[in-house]
Structure formats: C-alpha cells, structure tokens
Amino acid sequence: MFKKTVPISTKPSTPVPWWKKLGWLVLIWCGSVLALLAVSMLFRMLMTAAGMKSH
C-alpha cells in the first residue's frame, strides 16, 4: 500500500565551506536591496506622474 522512500543520495553530505555560505548571504542581500530599489523607483515614478513632488 505505501511505498518505501529511498533517499536520492546515499553519500554522507560534506560540510559547505564558510566562504560559500557567506557568498550566498551577500548575493541574497544584494538581490533584496536591488528589489527594494526597483519598487521604490516605481513608486517614485507613479507619484511623479500623479503630480506629487518632493519639493
């Protein structure tokens, strides 16, 4: 009735070097900052198009 699950890899996992973890952290952080910048620029363009100015 139920199938027995078999792991995809039977090799023991090796620890990931710290520099790879740090690299992924920096990459994800930069991506989130760029996404926030894109959203803020979009809001700024929409507000300028609606006639709102900061000065």
ZIRADA-V983589 format. One record per residue. RES is the residue in three letters. D_FIRST is the distance of its C-alpha to the first C-alpha in Angstrom with 1 decimal. Layout:
res=RES d_first=D_FIRST
res=RES d_first=D_FIRST
//
This chain:
res=MET d_first=0.0
res=PHE d_first=3.8
res=LYS d_first=6.6
res=LYS d_first=9.6
res=THR d_first=12.6
res=VAL d_first=15.7
res=PRO d_first=19.1
res=ILE d_first=21.2
res=SER d_first=24.2
res=THR d_first=24.6
res=LYS d_first=28.3
res=PRO d_first=29.6
res=SER d_first=31.0
res=THR d_first=34.8
res=PRO d_first=36.7
res=VAL d_first=38.1
res=PRO d_first=41.9
res=TRP d_first=43.7
res=TRP d_first=45.6
res=LYS d_first=42.4
res=LYS d_first=41.2
res=LEU d_first=44.7
res=GLY d_first=44.8
res=TRP d_first=41.6
res=LEU d_first=43.1
res=VAL d_first=46.4
res=LEU d_first=44.7
res=ILE d_first=42.6
res=TRP d_first=45.7
res=CYS d_first=47.9
res=GLY d_first=45.4
res=SER d_first=45.4
res=VAL d_first=49.2
res=LEU d_first=49.5
res=ALA d_first=47.2
res=LEU d_first=49.3
res=LEU d_first=52.4
res=ALA d_first=51.2
res=VAL d_first=50.4
res=SER d_first=53.7
res=MET d_first=55.7
res=LEU d_first=54.0
res=PHE d_first=55.1
res=ARG d_first=58.5
res=MET d_first=58.9
res=LEU d_first=57.8
res=MET d_first=60.2
res=THR d_first=63.0
res=ALA d_first=62.4
res=ALA d_first=62.6
res=GLY d_first=66.0
res=MET d_first=65.1
res=LYS d_first=66.8
res=SER d_first=66.9
res=HIS d_first=70.7
//
